[in-house]
Amino acid sequence: MSSLLISGGRVIDPASNLDAVADVLIQAGRIAAVTIRGTHVETSNISGGTRTIDAAGLIVCPGFIDTHVSLREPGFEEDECTATGTAAALAGGFTTIAAQSDTHPAVDNRAAAEFIRLQADRARNCRVYPLGAVTKESKGEELAEIGQLVQGGAVGFSDAKRPVANSEVMRRALEYTRMFNRPILHFAMVPELSDGGVMHEGFEATRLGFRGIPAAAQDIMTGRDIALAELTGGRIHLMCVTTIDAVERIRKAKSRGIAVTADVTPHHLLLTDKVMASFETMYKCNPPLRSQDHVDALIAGLQDGTLSAISSDHQPLALEKKQVDLDTAPFGICGIETLLPVCIRALIEPGHLTWLQLIARLTTGPAAILDLQHGTLSVGQPADVTLINPEKAWTVRANEFRSRSRNTPFDGAEFTGKVVTTIVDGEIRFQHDR
């Protein structure tokens, strides 16, 4: 494999607390050296055939990691497939993703997990790790074959957007997954309180006449999951946290040493339930967009590390599925290609997070949750690298997405900051004209 030198970029690596102008040398698919400008460069390591990328003005960081992405294959290929979903991930700066189990059939056995890995190998875009279903057919009634799924490559377990409502089933699941040191990624929502809801329960829902999904639906289930994690010693990861109380419960649980982690999505950081007045189905997601006080709590949770990861919660849907009335439209936002610019708008521009903090929530945070040896530019590690132009002004064009789906609320929106190059195993897999 040829050598690659990424020269003169602002290298940000949260794993080593590095934020400096430096050169990154890649050899044989691995990080060979990271040399801060002004220090000695070992030129003997740089061969005459080394390709150079001029990264002046760019941010160079570890490839992003997403803890849960829906690829929809098999069963829902009209929405997405492994090839298109992983191509979209590359365009968004992601070099590693965990694929959700919400396929048909569900990923509840070893063969299904191995199918995901096989399709990812064929696509040859980003790295893909399967998430196994917690329960058979994700029905929440009987545990899936946990041990076989681990053998099939599952790095965690999730029933995707279907909560495991039965507390005894969840207790047993945490006990079994603890034996394999795998987390359960749970969508914490009480079905009896959320089913039939359209948007956040509050003033806007009352004004618009839609049935609401109360914050309590997430708060109650979050409390239960934390209690069961403490009881069993199992690892629980709470996906798509959106409420004040859930953030506070997680904060207190972590301070007590309970094995709980959590993530938040970009759209829940930038948008509020006020946008639902447009009756635009592209804003409809689950959990729903909340009010500003909840958004403020999420930002505070990111600042103090209570929320250690940002996930796109990529939920691709064929356009015709969204072209219906708001109350009957399915939930979901196709978000992996717009994650970075939305995070810049919501977190960097207002000064809520530094670049080092934001990239940590996209690299070291998710890597720790899934126990992956990625998300770092340390010497000897696989060369998964993302290059960002933080000053690039651009307009989102959904019809140019690499994803098969177009269900984004940001179509036509203008942002600053864009992924320009994504490198996996030392190989450039995505490149955008600067």
C-alpha positions in Angstrom: 0.0 0.0 0.0 1.3 3.5 -0.8 2.0 6.2 1.7 -0.1 9.2 2.3 0.9 12.5 3.9 -1.8 14.9 5.2 0.2 18.1 5.4 -0.4 21.3 7.4 -3.9 20.7 8.7 -5.3 21.5 12.2 -5.1 18.1 13.7 -7.6 17.5 16.4 -7.4 14.1 18.2 -9.4 13.9 21.5 -7.8 10.6 22.4 -4.5 12.3 22.8 -5.9 15.8 23.6 -4.1 17.1 20.5 -5.2 20.3 18.8 -2.4 21.7 16.7 -1.1 22.3 13.2 0.6 19.0 12.3 1.4 16.5 9.6 -0.2 13.0 9.6 1.7 10.3 7.8 -0.1 7.1 6.8 1.7 4.0 5.8 0.3 0.5 5.1 -3.2 1.6 6.1 -2.1 2.8 9.6 -1.1 6.0 11.3 2.7 6.1 11.0 3.4 9.5 12.6 1.7 12.7 13.7 4.3 15.5 13.7 3.4 18.9 15.1 4.7 21.7 12.9 8.0 23.1 14.2 9.2 19.8 15.6 11.7 17.4 14.1 10.3 15.4 11.1 11.8 11.9 10.5 12.2 12.2 6.8 13.5 8.7 6.4 9.9 7.5 7.0 8.6 9.5 4.0 9.3 7.7 0.7 9.5 9.3 -2.7 6.2 7.8 -3.7 4.3 9.3 -0.9 1.1 11.1 -2.0 0.5 14.4 -0.2 -2.8 16.1 0.7 -2.4 19.8 1.3 -4.7 20.2 4.4 -4.0 23.9 5.0 -7.1 25.5 6.4 -8.7 22.1 7.1 -9.4 20.2 10.3 -7.9 16.7 10.3 -9.5 14.4 12.9 -10.2 10.7 13.5 -13.1 9.3 11.4 -16.5 9.7 13.0 -18.3 6.8 14.6 -22.1 6.4 14.7 -23.5 4.2 17.4 -26.8 3.4 15.6 -27.6 3.7 11.9 -30.5 2.1 10.1 -29.4 0.5 6.8 -32.8 -1.2 6.1 -31.4 -4.2 4.3 -32.8 -6.7 4.1 -36.6 -6.0 3.9 -36.8 -2.3 3.3 -34.5 -1.7 0.3 -36.9 1.0 -1.0 -35.6 3.2 1.9 -31.9 2.3 2.0 -29.4 -0.5 1.4 -26.0 -1.2 2.8 -24.2 0.2 -0.3 -26.1 3.5 -0.3 -26.2 3.9 3.5 -22.4 3.4 3.9 -21.7 5.7 1.0 -23.8 8.3 2.8 -21.9 7.7 5.9 -18.6 8.4 4.1 -20.0 11.7 2.8 -20.9 12.6 6.3 -17.4 11.9 7.6 -18.2 8.5 9.2 -15.6 5.7 8.9 -17.4 3.4 11.3 -21.1 2.8 12.0 -23.1 0.3 14.0 -26.0 -1.1 11.9 -29.4 -1.3 13.6 -31.4 -4.5 13.8 -34.6 -3.0 12.4 -34.5 -5.1 9.2 -36.9 -7.8 8.0 -36.2 -10.3 9.3 -34.7 -8.7 12.3 -31.0 -9.3 13.2 -31.8 -11.9 15.9 -29.5 -14.7 14.9 -25.9 -15.2 13.8 -26.7 -15.6 10.1 -28.4 -12.2 10.0 -25.5 -10.5 11.7 -23.0 -12.1 9.3 -25.2 -11.0 6.4 -24.7 -7.4 7.4 -21.0 -7.8 7.6 -20.9 -9.5 4.2 -22.9 -6.8 2.6 -20.6 -4.2 4.1 -17.5 -6.0 2.8 -19.1 -6.0 -0.6 -19.9 -2.3 -0.5 -16.4 -1.5 0.7 -17.2 1.9 2.0 -17.0 2.4 5.7 -16.6 -0.1 8.5 -19.9 -1.6 9.6 -20.6 -3.5 12.9 -23.9 -5.2 13.4 -26.2 -4.6 16.4 -28.1 -7.7 17.3 -31.7 -7.6 18.4 -32.3 -7.9 22.1 -35.4 -10.0 21.6 -36.6 -12.4 18.9 -38.2 -10.5 16.0 -37.8 -7.4 18.3 -41.1 -8.2 19.8 -39.9 -7.7 23.4 -41.1 -11.1 24.5 -38.2 -13.6 24.3 -34.5 -13.0 24.3 -32.7 -13.4 21.0 -29.7 -15.7 20.7 -27.3 -13.4 22.5 -24.2 -15.7 22.4 -24.6 -16.6 18.7 -25.0 -12.9 17.8 -21.8 -12.1 19.5 -20.1 -14.8 17.5 -21.6 -13.3 14.4 -19.9 -10.0 15.2 -22.5 -8.0 17.2 -20.9 -5.2 19.1 -24.1 -4.4 21.0 -27.8 -5.2 21.2 -30.8 -3.1 20.3 -34.4 -3.5 19.3 -34.1 -0.2 17.5 -37.2 2.0 17.9 -39.1 -0.7 19.7 -38.7 -0.4 23.5 -38.3 -3.5 25.6 -41.3 -2.6 27.8 -41.2 -5.8 29.8 -38.9 -5.1 32.8 -38.2 -8.8 33.5 -37.1 -9.3 29.8 -34.9 -6.3 30.0 -33.4 -7.5 33.3 -32.5 -10.9 31.8 -31.1 -9.2 28.7 -28.8 -7.1 30.8 -27.7 -10.1 32.7 -26.9 -12.1 29.5 -25.2 -9.2 27.7 -23.1 -8.5 30.8 -21.4 -11.9 30.4 -20.2 -10.8 26.9 -19.4 -7.2 28.0 -21.8 -5.8 25.4 -24.1 -2.8 25.9 -27.8 -2.7 25.2 -28.7 0.3 23.2 -32.2 1.1 24.2 -34.9 3.4 22.9 -36.3 4.5 26.3 -39.9 5.2 25.7 -43.0 4.0 27.5 -45.3 2.7 24.7 -48.5 3.3 26.6 -47.6 7.0 26.8 -46.1 7.5 23.4 -48.2 5.3 21.0 -50.4 7.5 18.8 -48.5 10.6 19.5 -47.4 12.9 16.7 -45.2 15.6 18.4 -43.9 16.8 21.7 -46.7 17.2 24.2 -46.9 20.9 25.2 -48.2 24.2 24.1 -47.5 23.7 20.4 -49.2 20.4 20.2 -52.3 21.8 22.0 -52.3 24.8 19.6 -52.0 22.6 16.5 -54.4 20.0 17.7 -52.1 17.0 17.6 -51.8 14.3 20.2 -48.6 14.7 22.1 -45.8 12.5 23.3 -45.0 13.6 26.8 -41.5 14.0 28.1 -42.5 11.6 30.9 -42.6 8.8 28.4 -38.8 9.0 28.1 -38.2 10.0 31.7 -40.0 7.0 33.2 -38.3 4.4 31.0 -34.9 6.1 31.5 -35.4 5.7 35.3 -36.3 2.0 34.9 -33.4 1.3 32.7 -30.9 2.9 35.1 -32.4 0.9 38.0 -32.0 -2.4 36.1 -28.5 -1.5 35.0 -27.6 -1.0 38.7 -29.4 -4.2 39.7 -27.7 -6.4 37.1 -24.3 -4.7 36.6 -25.1 -4.7 32.9 -24.3 -1.9 30.4 -27.2 0.3 29.2 -26.8 2.9 26.5 -29.8 5.3 26.1 -30.4 6.3 22.5 -31.7 9.7 21.4 -32.1 11.4 24.8 -34.3 14.5 24.5 -35.6 15.5 27.9 -34.5 17.6 30.9 -35.3 14.9 33.4 -33.6 12.1 31.4 -30.4 14.1 31.3 -30.5 14.7 35.0 -31.2 11.0 35.8 -28.3 9.9 33.6 -26.0 12.5 35.2 -26.8 11.3 38.7 -26.5 7.6 37.6 -23.0 8.2 36.1 -21.9 10.0 39.3 -22.8 6.8 41.2 -20.8 4.6 38.9 -23.7 2.9 37.2 -22.8 1.6 33.7 -25.0 4.0 31.7 -24.2 6.1 28.6 -26.3 8.1 26.3 -26.4 10.0 23.0 -28.3 12.8 21.4 -29.1 13.6 17.7 -28.2 16.9 15.9 -31.8 17.7 15.0 -32.8 17.6 18.6 -30.1 20.2 19.3 -31.0 22.6 16.5 -34.8 22.4 16.1 -37.7 22.8 18.5 -41.3 21.8 18.4 -42.2 25.2 17.0 -41.3 24.0 13.5 -44.2 21.6 13.6 -46.5 24.5 12.8 -45.4 24.1 9.2 -47.1 20.7 9.1 -44.0 19.5 7.3 -43.6 15.7 7.7 -39.8 15.9 7.4 -39.7 17.3 10.9 -41.5 14.3 12.3 -39.2 12.1 14.3 -39.2 9.9 17.3 -38.4 11.0 20.0 -40.1 14.2 18.8 -38.5 17.6 18.6 -38.9 19.2 22.1 -39.2 22.7 23.4 -36.3 25.0 24.0 -35.8 24.2 27.7 -35.2 20.6 26.8 -32.7 21.6 24.1 -30.8 23.7 26.6 -30.6 20.7 28.9 -29.2 18.5 26.1 -26.5 21.1 25.3 -25.6 21.2 29.0 -25.4 17.4 29.0 -23.0 17.5 26.1 -20.9 20.1 27.8 -20.3 18.2 31.0 -20.1 14.7 29.4 -23.4 13.4 30.6 -24.2 12.8 26.9 -20.9 11.3 25.6 -21.9 10.8 21.9 -23.8 12.4 19.1 -25.5 10.0 16.7 -27.2 10.8 13.4 -30.0 8.3 14.2 -30.1 7.9 10.5 -33.7 6.8 9.6 -34.0 6.8 5.8 -37.5 6.6 4.4 -38.7 6.5 0.7 -40.0 9.9 -0.2 -43.5 8.7 -0.9 -43.8 7.4 2.7 -43.4 11.0 3.9 -45.8 12.6 1.3 -48.9 12.0 3.5 -50.6 13.9 6.3 -48.5 14.7 9.3 -50.5 12.6 11.7 -50.1 9.4 9.5 -46.5 10.0 8.3 -43.8 7.7 9.7 -41.2 9.0 12.0 -37.7 9.5 10.8 -35.0 11.8 9.5 -32.2 10.9 7.0 -29.4 12.6 8.9 -26.0 11.1 8.4 -24.9 13.4 5.6 -25.9 16.6 7.4 -24.8 15.7 10.9 -21.6 17.8 10.9 -23.0 21.1 9.6 -26.0 20.9 11.9 -23.7 20.3 14.9 -21.6 23.3 13.8 -24.7 25.5 13.7 -26.1 24.2 17.0 -22.9 23.8 19.0 -19.8 25.5 17.5 -21.2 28.8 16.2 -22.9 29.7 19.5 -19.8 28.7 21.5 -21.4 25.8 23.4 -18.7 23.3 22.5 -15.1 23.6 21.2 -14.0 21.7 18.2 -12.1 19.3 20.4 -15.2 18.6 22.5 -17.4 18.2 19.4 -15.0 15.7 17.8 -14.7 13.8 21.0 -18.5 13.3 21.0 -18.2 11.9 17.4 -15.1 9.7 18.0 -13.8 8.7 21.4 -17.3 8.8 23.0 -18.9 6.4 20.6 -15.8 4.2 20.5 -15.9 3.8 24.3 -19.7 3.0 24.2 -19.2 0.2 21.6 -15.7 -0.8 22.9 -14.1 -0.2 19.5 -10.4 0.4 18.8 -11.2 3.3 16.5 -11.7 7.0 16.8 -8.0 7.9 17.3 -5.0 9.1 15.4 -2.6 7.2 17.6 0.5 5.8 15.9 -0.1 2.2 14.9 -3.9 2.4 14.7 -5.9 2.0 11.5 -5.8 5.1 9.4 -9.4 6.2 9.6 -9.4 10.0 9.0 -11.9 12.7 8.3 -10.9 16.1 6.8 -13.3 19.0 7.4 -13.4 22.5 5.7 -14.8 24.5 8.6 -15.3 27.6 6.5 -17.0 26.0 3.5 -20.4 27.6 2.8 -22.8 25.3 1.1 -26.4 24.5 0.5 -27.9 21.1 1.3 -29.4 19.5 -1.8 -31.3 16.3 -0.9 -31.3 15.2 -4.5 -27.5 15.0 -4.3 -27.5 12.7 -1.3 -25.6 9.4 -1.5 -28.3 7.9 0.6 -31.2 6.4 -1.3 -33.6 8.5 0.8 -34.3 12.2 0.9 -36.3 12.7 4.1 -34.4 15.6 5.5 -35.8 18.8 7.0 -32.7 20.7 5.9 -33.2 20.5 2.1 -32.3 23.9 0.8 -30.7 25.1 4.1 -27.4 27.0 4.0 -24.7 25.8 6.3 -21.0 26.5 7.0 -18.6 23.6 7.4 -18.4 20.4 5.3 -16.6 17.1 5.2 -14.3 17.2 2.2 -12.3 13.9 2.5 -12.9 10.6 4.3 -10.2 8.0 4.6 -10.7 4.4 5.7 -7.7 2.1 6.3 -5.4 4.6 4.6 -7.5 4.7 1.5 -9.4 7.7 0.3 -13.0 6.5 0.0 -14.8 9.9 -0.3 -13.5 13.2 -1.6 -15.4 16.5 -2.3 -14.0 19.3 -4.4 -12.7 21.9 -2.0 
